[in-house]
Amino acid sequence: MGSYGLIGETSRPRRARRLGRAWKRRCSLWLFSLSLISLVYLAFFGARLPFDSLHHGHVNERIFANEVEKSKMRHANDYISEDINTLLEGQGSHASLGKEISVNKSNFRNLGFASDIKNNLSHARADSQLEGSKHSRAKSRKRHVPCEVGFAESVDNLVEPENYLNFTKFSLEYITKEETSNKNVVIEPRFGGHQTLEQREKSFYARNQTIYCGFVQAPEGYRGTGFDLSEKDGEYMASCIVVVSSCIFGNSDFLRRPTSSKIGTYSKKNVCFMMFLDELTLKKLSSEGHVPDDMGNIGLWRIIVVKNLPYADMRKTGKVPKFLSHRLFPSARFSIWIDSKMRLHADPMLILEYFLWRTRSEYAISNHYDRHCVWEEVLQNKRLNKYNHTVIDQQFMFYQSDGLSKFNESEHSSILPSFVPEGSFIVRAHTPMSNLFSCLWFNEVNRFTSRDQLSFAYTFLKLKRMNPGRPFYLNMFKDCERRAIGKLFHHKLVDHSSPVL
């Protein structure tokens, strides 16, 4: 018995030592495995993947944005580079802050358009990326709500104010066809035409003149420039006096009908509700159950099918009905533009009375819900990859060279409460000054980017600066009022507005 006891006493420490050595080997193996897995994870995904996704989106979204960026670059640079080259070659003249500036190489070197343009663009991109990153992190999401709008109680008692259209008077004609005297010169037909910088400068004067304003036909033997309508639709549009219009191109959105219960009997009979679609969108809507009736209507909307779209960029094509309602509806006295992301929730005649007649205005548009300075809008467009960054920089530098400054509330509020509009809702009288402003704004979108918020303030301020004593009565109202007249929706997730070239 004693001998067994001695054996048991000596075997316990030996088993403990063997067990300890086994645990050490297992722990070492586990630590090595965990380290190896961590290294593989970091090498494949990157050390900051979870945090990057919070601030910058998923990897696939960045890749898609880069592809869209490249396609827009190819589409836009062809046109804008011609203007930059023209500036550097010294063609035309340029007015800045009421002072005529000769556009030549030496002047634009001082303005950053010659040897320093690449450095300026690169610095602008770097600064905007840094500021945009800080801005996105520091800024919290705001809640925007509608506010009360004091519409008249009824359409029945509405009367247009006496002498309401007693605004600045002059006559506008439009260039409808371009001809070339040299038969050996090949002209690429363009819906917006080939406006020179000298013609652009002169077009800002509120006087009797003939200007570019879209719908420029190509010379004989060339293909059409686009936005083709049927003869039947053209005749109907020519009869409209008050118009509500919207558009969907490239199947980029859903069809949203005006709230019929909010539209009075008078407006249903006398107001033209016009929805411009391309054939692709109409086919898609029909498959979803939105089929035009025998009169060509879907609800209150009269469907107008546009063939031969003038731009590959669907957003730029959408600016045609948005800005050029006076060209599309030659007999109209008033028009209301509503973006496809909105559903009209108020009577058009009450809208005219509240935003135009009551304020004695000829053009009404709301301020942006979040931004008031063009500098902020530029950063936001680049942060969200809304358009090619280089093209945005070129447009922005062009405007700065012609006197555009940062918005200062204490300095500029008497002129405009904001330099950035929310352009999804526009109310306008078809007066000479309103028509001129619409043409000028469209020409800027045609020449540069489709982001019309970038060119609004520049166009308005330049028009005002070059026409002292000839006022343009623009009513920039609050964004909360815009939200009160229409229900807001999100656009379709799939964006077809950017061409893949």
FITI-783561 format. One line per 10 residues: their letters; for each residue y, z, x of C-alpha. Coordinates in pm, 1 decimal, padded with zeros to 6 digits. Each point is the difference from the previous one (the first is absolute). Example, Ala and Ser with C-alpha at 12.3 -4.5 7.8 and 13.67 -1.06 7.14 Angstrom:
2
as) -00450.0/00780.0/01230.0; 00344.0/-00066.0/00137.0;
# end
This chain:
501
mgsygliget) 00000.0/00000.0/00000.0; 00230.2/00086.3/00287.8; -00057.6/-00329.4/00168.0; 00090.3/-00190.4/-00320.5; 00318.5/00200.8/-00025.5; 00107.3/-00096.6/00349.5; -00064.1/-00367.4/-00067.2; 00211.5/00004.8/-00320.6; 00288.1/00176.8/00173.9; 00026.5/-00259.0/00277.8;
srprrarrlg) -00041.8/-00307.7/-00232.6; 00304.4/00073.0/-00221.1; 00270.2/-00059.1/00268.6; -00180.2/-00318.9/00103.6; 00004.8/-00137.1/-00358.9; 00367.6/00095.2/-00035.1; 00086.3/-00184.8/00319.1; -00191.4/-00309.7/-00115.5; 00172.2/00014.9/-00339.7; 00343.2/00027.7/00164.7;
rawkrrcslw) -00064.7/-00298.2/00220.9; -00108.9/-00204.4/-00305.0; 00318.1/00089.3/-00192.5; 00215.1/-00097.7/00296.0; -00168.0/-00340.8/00017.8; 00043.6/-00054.9/-00374.7; 00366.9/00107.5/00006.4; 00069.1/-00232.0/00292.6; -00165.2/-00287.8/-00187.7; 00204.6/00069.5/-00315.4;
lfslslislv) 00327.7/00020.1/00190.7; -00077.2/-00324.3/00180.1; -00084.7/-00172.9/-00330.6; 00320.7/00121.7/-00166.2; 00208.5/-00112.4/00297.6; -00161.4/-00342.4/-00003.1; 00060.5/-00043.0/-00374.9; 00363.8/00105.7/00041.3; 00056.3/-00250.7/00278.9; -00152.6/-00281.7/-00205.0;
ylaffgarlp) 00216.6/00096.2/-00302.3; 00320.0/00008.7/00203.3; -00079.6/-00326.3/00176.6; -00075.6/-00185.8/-00323.6; 00253.1/00144.2/-00247.7; 00279.3/00131.1/00220.5; 00119.8/00352.9/00046.5; 00261.3/-00004.8/-00277.2; -00171.2/-00197.9/-00276.3; 00028.3/00258.6/-00277.6;
fdslhhghvn) 00371.9/00053.8/00068.1; 00079.8/-00367.0/00050.1; -00146.4/-00084.3/-00336.9; 00230.3/00247.7/-00167.3; 00313.7/-00152.5/00146.0; -00081.3/-00365.9/00052.9; -00282.4/-00098.3/-00233.7; -00350.2/-00110.9/00074.8; -00092.2/-00233.6/00281.5; -00085.7/-00284.4/-00236.8;
erifanevek) 00338.5/00026.4/-00167.8; 00175.9/-00030.4/00336.3; -00207.6/-00305.0/00089.1; 00080.5/-00163.1/-00335.8; 00370.7/00080.2/00036.7; 00002.1/-00159.9/00344.7; -00159.0/-00316.0/-00137.4; 00257.8/-00016.5/-00280.2; 00272.0/00056.8/00258.4; -00118.2/-00293.2/00208.9;
skmrhandyi) -00020.5/-00233.7/-00298.5; 00352.8/00085.1/-00111.5; 00123.8/-00046.9/00355.1; -00133.0/-00354.9/00010.9; 00148.8/-00079.9/-00341.5; 00347.2/00148.2/00051.6; 00077.2/-00063.9/00365.5; -00005.8/-00378.8/-00048.0; 00305.9/00018.9/-00222.2; 00194.4/00291.2/00147.8;
sedintlleg) -00036.6/-00118.5/00358.1; 00193.7/-00311.8/-00099.7; 00294.9/00215.5/-00108.8; -00008.9/00205.3/00319.1; -00010.8/-00318.0/00208.1; 00286.9/-00140.7/-00204.3; 00203.8/00311.4/00068.1; -00066.7/-00028.1/00371.8; 00093.6/-00369.3/00001.3; 00344.5/00082.3/-00139.7;
qgshaslgke) -00014.8/-00174.9/-00337.1; 00219.8/00118.6/-00284.2; 00223.6/00303.0/-00026.5; -00065.1/00358.1/-00095.7; 00236.0/00240.1/-00177.2; -00020.9/00367.0/00085.9; 00212.5/00275.5/-00160.6; 00250.3/-00258.5/-00118.2; 00035.9/-00146.8/00349.0; -00126.4/-00347.8/00087.2;
isvnksnfrn) -00242.5/00012.3/00290.3; -00099.8/-00319.7/00171.5; -00376.6/-00019.6/00019.6; -00080.7/-00103.3/00355.6; -00224.3/00114.2/00278.9; 00246.2/00236.2/00164.3; 00087.2/00182.2/-00324.1; -00358.8/00046.0/-00105.7; -00093.2/00127.5/00343.7; 00246.2/00279.3/-00069.6;
lgfasdiknn) -00159.1/00048.8/-00343.2; -00352.4/00009.8/00140.7; -00120.8/-00345.2/-00104.3; -00026.2/-00163.1/00342.9; -00159.2/00126.8/00321.2; -00027.6/00357.4/-00130.0; -00163.1/-00079.5/-00334.2; -00353.5/00077.2/00116.0; 00104.8/00332.4/00151.8; 00195.9/00094.3/-00312.2;
lsharadsql) -00291.4/-00086.4/-00226.6; -00248.1/00194.8/00209.2; 00229.5/00303.8/00013.3; 00059.0/-00023.1/-00375.8; -00372.9/-00011.8/-00065.0; -00068.2/00296.0/00227.7; 00282.0/00207.7/-00148.0; -00100.0/-00082.4/-00356.1; -00362.7/00091.3/00062.1; 00100.7/00334.9/00149.7;
egskhsraks) 00252.5/00080.1/-00273.6; -00234.6/-00123.5/-00270.7; -00276.8/00226.9/00126.7; 00230.3/00302.9/00002.3; 00138.1/-00093.2/-00340.5; -00342.6/-00028.8/-00161.7; -00111.8/00335.2/00134.3; 00313.6/00189.5/-00091.0; 00059.5/-00145.8/-00342.6; -00176.2/00145.4/-00300.8;
rkrhvpcevg) -00082.5/-00208.0/-00305.3; 00264.8/00030.6/-00270.7; -00061.5/-00000.3/-00370.1; 00202.0/-00261.9/-00188.7; 00042.6/00028.3/-00374.9; 00197.1/-00191.4/-00264.2; 00324.0/00135.4/-00140.6; 00163.4/-00038.2/-00338.6; 00171.6/-00331.8/-00069.9; 00265.2/00001.5/-00271.5;
faesvdnlve) -00091.4/-00322.0/-00179.3; 00178.0/-00093.8/-00320.5; -00179.5/00116.1/-00312.0; -00065.6/-00348.0/-00134.5; 00025.5/-00366.3/00091.8; 00148.5/-00076.1/-00342.6; 00345.3/00132.9/00085.3; 00025.7/-00144.8/00349.7; 00304.6/-00216.0/00070.2; 00071.5/-00166.6/00332.5;
penylnftkf) 00334.5/00137.3/00128.8; 00301.0/-00222.7/-00041.4; 00084.5/-00195.8/00314.3; -00317.1/00134.9/00162.7; -00053.9/-00318.0/00203.8; 00354.3/00005.5/00137.3; -00125.6/00013.1/00358.1; 00081.8/-00204.6/00311.4; 00007.1/-00364.6/-00094.4; -00111.1/-00297.8/00212.4;
sleyitkeet) -00246.7/-00285.1/-00023.5; -00336.6/-00016.1/00176.6; -00208.8/-00311.9/00048.6; -00335.7/-00013.3/00176.1; -00152.7/-00226.4/00261.3; -00295.2/-00161.5/-00172.4; -00107.6/-00258.0/00255.1; 00014.5/-00045.9/00376.7; 00029.3/-00341.4/00156.1; -00016.7/-00104.9/00363.3;
snknvviepr) 00198.0/-00288.9/00143.9; -00246.5/-00040.7/00284.6; -00324.8/-00145.8/-00129.6; -00174.8/00087.7/00325.5; 00062.1/00372.9/-00051.2; -00284.8/00177.0/-00176.4; 00118.9/00275.7/-00235.5; -00237.7/00267.6/-00117.7; 00077.9/00044.2/-00372.3; 00105.5/00355.1/-00085.0;
fgghqtleqr) 00064.7/00157.9/-00336.5; 00302.3/00181.2/00144.6; 00122.8/-00303.3/00192.3; 00124.3/-00020.5/00358.5; 00317.0/00205.3/-00014.1; 00193.7/00008.6/00328.3; 00174.1/00314.6/00120.0; 00335.6/-00160.9/-00065.0; -00099.7/-00077.5/-00359.4; -00134.7/00352.5/-00036.6;
eksfyarnqt) 00329.7/00148.8/00115.6; 00211.9/-00209.6/-00236.9; -00225.6/00076.2/-00296.1; 00119.3/00363.7/-00007.0; 00346.8/-00101.5/-00124.3; 00051.4/00043.4/-00375.7; 00153.1/-00339.9/-00068.5; -00084.8/-00335.0/-00151.6; -00282.2/-00133.6/00214.6; -00348.4/-00149.1/00018.1;
iycgfvqape) -00255.8/00227.7/00166.4; -00368.6/00036.8/00076.7; -00181.6/00201.7/-00266.3; -00364.8/-00106.5/-00001.9; -00155.3/-00291.8/-00190.4; 00095.2/-00246.2/00274.4; -00192.7/-00322.8/-00050.6; -00143.0/-00189.9/00292.6; 00116.3/-00352.8/00092.8; -00184.3/-00299.7/-00137.6;
gyrgtgfdls) -00350.7/-00035.7/00138.7; -00047.6/00370.7/00074.1; -00210.4/00252.7/-00187.3; 00169.8/00226.5/-00255.6; 00140.1/00337.5/00103.3; -00170.7/00193.7/-00278.3; 00048.1/00229.3/-00300.6; -00092.3/-00278.9/-00238.9; 00019.1/00072.1/-00375.1; -00115.1/-00200.8/-00297.7;
ekdgeymasc) 00258.5/-00194.4/-00197.8; -00082.0/00202.6/-00310.5; 00061.5/00330.8/00178.5; 00322.1/-00134.4/00150.2; 00134.8/-00090.2/-00342.8; -00085.1/00343.2/-00138.9; 00163.0/00178.0/00296.0; 00317.0/-00205.4/-00040.7; 00042.6/00143.3/-00351.6; -00004.8/00367.2/00106.8;
ivvvsscifg) 00322.0/00205.5/-00022.2; -00137.7/00345.3/00088.9; -00305.5/00016.8/00228.4; -00246.4/00263.8/00115.1; -00215.2/-00138.2/00280.2; -00276.5/00104.1/00238.1; -00267.7/-00169.6/00209.1; -00346.4/00034.7/00151.9; -00105.6/-00240.7/00275.5; -00322.2/-00004.5/00199.6;
nsdflrrpts) -00174.4/00232.5/-00248.4; 00195.1/00281.6/00165.1; 00039.7/00223.1/-00304.3; -00106.2/00082.6/-00354.7; 00173.1/-00131.0/-00311.6; 00204.9/00273.9/-00163.1; 00141.9/-00076.4/-00341.9; 00331.8/00145.5/-00120.9; -00040.1/00295.0/-00235.7; 00031.4/-00183.6/-00331.9;
skigtyskkn) 00092.9/00311.6/-00197.8; 00309.8/00046.1/00218.9; 00122.8/-00358.6/-00048.5; 00208.4/-00057.8/-00313.7; -00036.0/-00287.8/-00242.0; 00320.3/-00167.8/00120.7; -00118.5/-00008.6/00361.8; -00343.9/-00127.0/-00095.7; 00164.3/-00294.9/-00173.8; 00288.2/-00073.3/00236.3;
vcfmmfldel) -00101.5/00109.3/00351.0; -00225.4/-00218.8/00217.8; -00276.1/00203.8/00165.9; -00121.5/-00220.0/00288.2; -00296.7/00065.8/00228.5; -00041.7/-00241.7/00293.1; -00358.9/-00044.2/00123.0; -00184.6/-00235.3/00228.9; -00327.0/-00163.8/-00107.9; -00214.9/00243.8/00200.6;
tlkklssegh) 00156.3/00301.2/-00171.2; -00025.7/-00154.0/-00346.5; -00369.7/-00070.7/00054.9; -00060.9/00358.4/00108.4; 00195.3/00145.2/-00291.6; -00191.4/-00220.2/-00242.9; -00328.2/00132.0/00138.9; 00129.6/00351.1/-00067.8; 00073.7/-00082.1/-00364.1; 00370.9/-00087.1/00029.2;
vpddmgnigl) -00010.9/-00347.6/-00153.6; 00322.6/-00170.9/-00117.6; 00016.6/-00074.9/-00371.2; 00086.1/-00338.6/-00153.3; 00369.3/00057.1/00075.9; -00073.0/00080.0/00365.2; 00065.5/00372.3/-00040.9; -00184.5/00311.4/00111.2; 00157.5/00272.6/-00209.6; 00377.1/-00036.0/00037.4;
wriivvknlp) -00033.1/-00189.7/00326.3; 00042.4/-00377.3/-00010.9; -00226.4/-00123.6/00281.9; 00159.3/-00251.3/00239.6; -00247.5/-00156.8/00242.1; 00148.6/-00093.2/00338.2; -00171.1/-00269.7/00205.0; 00048.9/-00089.9/00365.9; 00124.1/00339.4/00119.3; 00287.7/-00040.0/00249.5;
yadmrktgkv) -00112.6/00268.5/00248.6; -00332.6/00114.6/00141.3; 00138.9/00355.5/-00019.3; -00044.5/00107.4/-00361.8; 00272.9/00261.6/00033.4; 00250.0/-00264.9/00105.9; -00109.2/-00224.8/-00287.8; 00069.3/00289.9/-00235.4; 00364.6/00006.8/00110.6; 00060.1/-00331.7/-00178.3;
pkflshrlfp) -00014.9/00139.6/-00357.5; 00136.0/00332.4/00122.0; 00326.2/-00133.8/00146.3; 00044.4/-00345.9/-00149.5; -00009.1/00067.2/-00373.6; 00330.5/-00186.9/-00036.5; -00171.8/-00310.0/00142.1; -00314.6/00035.9/-00210.9; 00190.7/00078.8/-00321.9; 00316.5/-00211.7/00017.0;
sarfsiwids) 00125.4/00101.7/-00346.5; -00066.5/00372.8/00035.2; 00288.6/00245.3/-00001.9; -00202.6/00309.3/00090.6; -00330.1/00066.4/00171.3; -00216.6/00300.8/00079.5; -00251.9/-00003.1/00281.4; -00293.7/00242.7/-00010.7; -00263.4/00021.7/00269.9; -00365.5/-00045.0/-00092.7;
kmrlhadpml) -00066.3/00363.1/00094.7; 00214.9/00111.6/-00295.7; -00053.3/-00008.9/-00375.6; 00324.0/-00045.3/-00191.6; 00054.0/00304.2/-00219.7; 00343.2/-00068.2/-00151.5; 00174.1/-00263.2/-00209.8; 00167.2/-00271.5/00214.0; 00321.7/00003.1/-00207.2; 00036.0/00376.0/00047.4;
ileyflwrtr) -00051.7/-00054.3/00372.4; 00279.1/-00258.9/00013.0; 00238.0/00227.2/-00187.7; -00071.5/00304.0/00216.3; -00009.4/-00152.2/00349.9; 00250.2/-00289.0/-00035.0; 00227.5/00015.0/-00303.5; 00068.7/00371.6/00007.3; 00082.7/-00001.6/00373.1; 00177.9/-00339.4/-00003.7;
seyaisnhyd) -00238.9/-00122.9/00268.5; -00144.3/-00344.7/00066.9; -00297.3/00113.3/00210.3; -00205.1/00321.7/-00017.8; -00271.9/00125.9/00232.8; -00123.1/00349.6/00085.5; 00021.6/00176.4/00332.0; -00323.0/00064.6/00188.1; -00184.8/00316.0/-00099.4; -00037.2/00122.1/00357.9;
rhcvweevlq) 00206.5/-00193.8/00254.7; 00368.2/-00093.4/00015.7; 00047.9/-00145.2/00348.9; -00127.4/-00339.4/00116.0; -00102.0/00160.9/00330.2; -00244.8/00221.1/-00192.8; -00127.0/-00298.3/-00198.9; -00067.2/-00195.4/00319.0; -00202.3/00287.6/00144.3; -00199.0/00040.7/-00321.9;
nkrlnkynht) -00081.3/-00370.3/-00024.4; -00127.4/-00000.6/00356.5; -00188.2/00328.1/-00037.0; -00188.2/-00139.0/-00300.6; -00036.9/-00347.6/00156.6; 00178.0/-00165.2/-00292.7; 00101.2/-00296.5/00215.6; -00018.8/-00118.1/00357.5; 00193.4/00245.2/00217.6; 00159.4/-00262.8/00223.4;
vidqqfmfyq) 00133.0/-00193.5/-00298.1; 00142.1/00320.3/-00152.4; 00170.7/00078.6/00331.7; 00153.8/-00346.6/00018.5; 00140.5/00027.4/-00351.6; 00125.6/00353.7/00060.4; 00175.3/-00091.4/00324.6; 00155.7/-00302.7/-00167.7; 00150.8/00226.1/-00267.6; 00122.4/00258.1/00248.5;
sdglskfnes) 00177.0/-00273.5/00195.4; 00187.8/-00088.1/-00319.1; 00125.2/00349.1/-00072.3; -00279.5/00179.4/-00186.2; 00025.1/00371.9/00075.4; -00197.7/00310.1/-00088.6; 00053.3/00142.9/-00344.9; 00243.2/00289.6/-00003.3; 00029.4/00169.6/-00337.1; 00351.6/00131.2/00059.0;
ehssilpsfv) 00119.0/-00341.4/00119.2; -00194.9/-00246.6/-00215.4; -00069.9/00178.3/-00330.3; 00314.5/-00148.8/-00154.0; -00138.6/-00348.0/00076.1; -00370.3/00055.8/-00065.5; -00188.8/00325.3/-00064.7; -00283.4/-00139.7/00212.4; -00056.4/-00290.9/00239.1; -00364.3/-00027.6/-00111.2;
pegsfivrah) -00083.1/-00107.9/-00358.2; -00312.4/00038.3/-00209.7; -00026.2/-00363.1/-00100.5; -00272.9/00023.5/-00262.8; 00255.6/00003.7/-00281.5; 00316.6/-00212.4/-00006.9; 00244.1/-00060.9/-00285.4; 00258.6/-00274.6/00036.3; 00254.8/-00208.2/-00180.7; 00001.2/-00363.3/00108.9;
tpmsnlfscl) 00357.7/00001.7/00126.4; 00119.4/-00209.1/00297.5; 00006.4/00302.2/00233.5; -00340.3/00125.1/-00116.1; -00148.2/-00347.5/00043.8; 00154.1/-00035.1/00346.2; -00134.6/00338.3/00110.7; -00346.4/-00089.2/-00128.9; 00003.6/-00328.6/00192.4; 00119.6/00169.3/00318.5;
wfnevnrfts) -00263.7/00272.6/-00025.0; -00272.1/-00257.3/-00062.7; 00116.3/-00205.5/00300.6; -00037.2/00305.9/00224.8; -00355.4/00057.8/-00123.7; -00072.8/-00370.9/00048.1; 00137.7/00006.7/00356.2; -00145.9/00331.5/00115.9; -00258.9/00237.6/-00148.5; -00113.7/00046.3/-00359.9;
rdqlsfaytf) 00101.7/00367.9/00017.2; 00313.8/-00031.4/-00211.5; 00103.9/00364.5/00048.0; 00092.6/-00091.9/00358.6; 00252.6/-00265.1/-00102.1; 00159.5/00150.9/-00312.7; 00273.9/00211.2/00158.9; 00085.7/-00261.2/00262.6; 00038.4/-00271.0/-00267.0; 00208.9/00216.5/-00233.3;
lklkrmnpgr) 00227.7/00135.6/00274.7; 00057.3/-00341.5/00156.5; 00080.1/-00152.7/-00339.5; 00247.6/00280.5/-00067.4; 00153.5/-00023.8/00348.0; 00057.0/-00374.5/-00017.0; 00158.0/00005.3/-00347.1; 00278.2/00260.0/-00008.6; 00163.8/00009.1/-00338.6; -00299.0/-00167.4/-00166.3;
pfylnmfkdc) -00216.7/00293.5/-00112.7; -00370.1/-00005.4/-00078.5; -00079.4/00270.1/-00257.9; -00336.3/00141.2/00102.2; -00141.2/00308.9/-00169.5; -00247.5/00184.4/00224.1; -00153.1/00257.2/-00230.4; -00236.6/00290.5/00062.2; -00368.7/-00057.0/00063.0; -00091.8/00256.4/-00264.9;
erraigklfh) 00162.9/-00229.8/-00257.8; -00219.4/-00285.9/00117.0; -00304.2/00218.3/-00053.0; 00115.2/00077.7/-00354.0; -00001.0/-00361.7/-00118.8; -00346.4/-00092.5/00125.7; -00336.6/00153.1/00070.5; -00090.3/-00034.4/00368.8; -00342.4/-00100.4/00130.1; -00147.6/-00073.0/00341.0;
hklvdhsspv) -00054.4/-00358.0/00108.2; -00353.9/-00125.6/00043.3; -00168.7/00145.8/00307.2; -00084.3/-00344.1/00135.3; 00323.1/-00160.2/00121.4; 00006.0/-00379.7/-00012.6; 00368.0/-00029.9/00082.4; -00051.6/-00067.2/00369.7; -00137.6/-00336.8/00100.1; -00292.4/-00025.9/00235.6;
l) 00092.4/-00296.7/00214.0;
# end
